[in-house]
Amino acid sequence: MVIKVQWFGHSGFRLDIEGKTVLVDPFLTGNPLASIDPATLPADFILLTHVHGDHLGDSEAIAKRTGATVIGVAEVAGWFSARGIKGHGQNTGGGYQHPFGHVKFVRADHSSSFPDGSYGGVACGIVLTVKDKKLYFAGDTALFSDMKLIGDLGIDTAFLPIGDNFTMGPDDSIQAIQWIRPKRVVPIHYNTWGLLAQDAVAWAQRVQNDTDAQPIVLDPGGTFTIDVQ
């Protein structure tokens, strides 16, 4: 089988896994890089690293239309449940076997609040295990040394922010890659707005020169596949 991965721009993804559609941080409305209409996007599950507006995005509207289950930290799941949407709450260090794969929430160094300013729990990264493959969605985070422990899990593909200002930038991302030791790495959270402008081609060259990972730079709407045994 294969996992098909599509990037929406910013930090948003669609994963197609054995007949299940899983969205990660589906920020589409207001995302100048996204060309996909959220009103037509299918979803069975939505994974949220945190609930700043550029990650929460269209989650509520998509979940109401599709009946998708929203997976986030306890405060996030409770917020959706109060709105009549199926929520599955987890928290840092906790894992659960969902129909599409095993989801474990891991540390991220960042803040989290809903667009109205209310408390959104802690920001997290997500390690998704599908059979023999582990995908690490770092979300919004600074560099932190416990990324070495995440690397010990055996990450196949890491999705790391490089935009700087709100998250780690290119320099810290290279250190993160050296600690995480993924086979492949995809840059996220960059070029959405001028404040996050980065040269992804130059970054990819640094990844090739300074790490053992294969960089995968996508255009918004672009896809790649991960073979799963």
C-alpha positions in Angstrom: 0.0 0.0 0.0 1.0 3.7 -0.3 0.2 6.8 1.7 -0.6 9.7 -0.7 0.4 13.0 0.8 -0.8 16.4 -0.5 0.4 19.8 0.7 -2.1 22.6 0.9 0.6 25.2 1.6 1.5 26.5 5.0 1.2 23.5 7.4 -1.9 21.8 5.9 -1.9 18.3 4.5 -4.3 15.7 3.1 -3.3 12.0 3.7 -5.0 9.2 1.9 -4.5 6.0 3.8 -6.2 2.7 2.9 -9.5 4.4 2.0 -9.4 7.0 4.8 -8.9 10.7 4.2 -7.0 12.4 7.0 -6.4 16.1 7.1 -3.7 17.8 9.1 -4.1 21.5 10.2 -6.4 22.3 7.2 -5.9 26.0 6.9 -7.4 26.8 3.4 -9.7 29.9 3.7 -7.4 32.9 4.0 -4.3 30.8 3.0 -2.9 32.7 0.0 -1.0 29.5 -1.2 -4.0 27.2 -1.1 -6.0 26.6 -4.3 -8.3 23.8 -2.9 -11.9 24.6 -2.0 -12.6 23.5 1.5 -16.3 23.0 0.6 -15.3 20.1 -1.7 -12.6 18.5 0.5 -13.4 15.0 1.9 -12.4 14.1 5.4 -12.8 11.1 7.7 -10.4 12.5 10.4 -8.8 15.8 11.1 -5.5 16.0 13.1 -4.7 19.3 14.8 -1.3 20.2 16.2 -2.8 23.3 17.9 -5.5 25.8 17.3 -4.0 29.1 16.1 -6.2 30.3 13.2 -3.6 29.3 10.6 -3.8 25.6 11.8 -7.4 25.3 13.0 -8.4 26.8 9.7 -11.5 25.2 8.2 -11.6 22.3 10.6 -15.0 23.2 12.1 -16.8 23.7 8.7 -15.2 20.6 7.2 -16.0 18.4 10.2 -19.7 19.6 10.3 -20.1 18.8 6.5 -18.3 15.5 6.4 -18.9 14.1 9.9 -15.1 13.8 10.4 -13.6 13.1 13.9 -11.3 15.8 15.1 -8.2 14.6 17.0 -6.4 17.0 19.2 -5.4 17.6 22.8 -8.2 17.3 25.4 -9.2 21.0 25.3 -9.4 21.0 21.5 -11.6 17.8 21.4 -13.8 19.3 24.1 -14.3 22.5 22.1 -15.4 20.5 19.1 -17.6 18.2 21.1 -19.4 21.2 22.6 -20.3 22.2 19.0 -21.8 18.8 18.1 -18.6 17.5 16.3 -17.0 14.2 17.1 -13.8 14.9 19.0 -11.1 12.5 20.2 -8.9 14.0 22.9 -5.3 13.0 23.6 -2.3 14.8 25.1 1.4 14.9 25.2 2.9 11.5 25.4 -0.4 9.7 24.8 -1.0 7.4 21.8 -4.1 5.8 20.4 -4.8 3.3 17.5 -7.2 5.0 15.1 -8.6 3.2 12.1 -6.0 4.8 9.8 -3.0 4.4 12.1 -1.5 5.0 15.5 -1.4 8.7 16.6 1.0 9.8 19.4 1.1 13.4 20.5 4.6 14.6 21.3 6.2 17.8 22.6 6.3 21.1 20.7 7.6 24.4 22.0 4.9 26.9 21.0 1.7 28.4 22.3 -1.9 27.6 21.4 -5.2 29.5 21.6 -8.4 29.6 19.6 -9.0 32.6 17.3 -11.1 34.3 20.0 -8.2 34.1 22.4 -9.5 31.3 24.6 -7.2 28.6 25.9 -6.4 25.8 23.4 -4.4 23.5 25.5 -0.7 22.9 24.7 0.7 22.9 21.2 2.0 19.4 20.1 3.7 17.5 17.4 2.2 14.3 16.0 3.9 11.0 15.3 1.6 9.0 13.0 2.5 5.3 12.6 1.1 3.4 9.6 2.4 -0.2 9.7 6.2 0.1 9.2 6.3 3.9 8.6 6.4 6.8 11.1 5.5 10.3 10.0 6.4 13.2 12.3 4.3 16.4 11.9 6.3 18.8 14.1 3.6 21.6 13.9 4.8 25.0 15.0 7.8 24.6 17.2 11.2 25.9 18.3 14.2 23.6 18.2 14.4 21.5 21.4 16.9 18.8 22.3 14.3 16.1 23.0 13.9 15.9 19.2 16.8 13.4 19.6 14.2 11.1 21.4 11.7 11.5 18.6 14.5 10.5 16.3 14.9 7.3 18.3 11.4 6.3 17.2 12.7 5.7 13.7 11.1 8.5 11.7 10.6 7.9 8.0 9.3 11.3 7.0 9.4 14.6 9.0 7.4 17.7 8.3 9.3 20.6 9.8 8.7 24.4 9.9 11.4 26.6 8.4 9.6 30.0 8.3 11.3 31.5 11.3 9.8 34.4 13.4 7.0 32.2 14.9 8.8 28.9 14.6 12.3 27.6 14.0 14.0 28.8 10.9 16.3 27.2 8.4 19.3 27.1 10.6 17.5 25.4 13.5 15.7 23.1 11.2 19.0 21.6 10.0 20.0 20.9 13.6 16.5 19.3 14.1 17.0 17.1 11.1 20.4 16.0 12.4 18.7 15.0 15.7 15.6 13.4 14.2 17.4 11.5 11.5 14.5 11.1 9.1 14.8 9.4 5.8 12.9 12.3 4.2 12.0 15.8 5.3 9.3 18.2 4.0 9.5 22.0 4.8 6.3 23.6 6.1 5.1 27.0 7.6 7.0 29.2 5.1 6.3 31.6 2.3 2.6 32.0 3.2 3.2 35.6 3.9 6.3 37.9 3.5 7.1 37.5 7.2 7.8 33.8 6.6 9.7 34.2 3.3 12.3 31.5 2.8 14.3 30.1 -0.1 13.2 26.4 -0.1 15.7 25.5 -2.9 18.6 26.8 -0.9 17.3 25.1 2.2 17.0 21.8 0.3 20.6 22.1 -0.8 21.7 22.6 2.9 19.7 19.5 3.8 21.6 17.5 1.2 24.9 18.9 2.2 24.6 18.7 6.0 22.2 15.8 6.8 21.5 12.3 5.5 17.8 13.1 4.8 16.2 13.5 1.4 14.5 16.9 1.1 11.1 17.0 -0.5 10.0 20.5 -1.6 6.4 20.6 -2.9 4.5 23.3 -4.7 1.1 24.0 -3.0 -1.3 21.3 -4.2 1.7 19.0 -4.9 1.8 15.3 -3.9 4.2 12.5 -3.1 3.7 8.9 -1.9 5.2 6.8 0.9 5.4 3.1 0.4 4.2 1.1 3.4 4.9 -2.6 4.0 
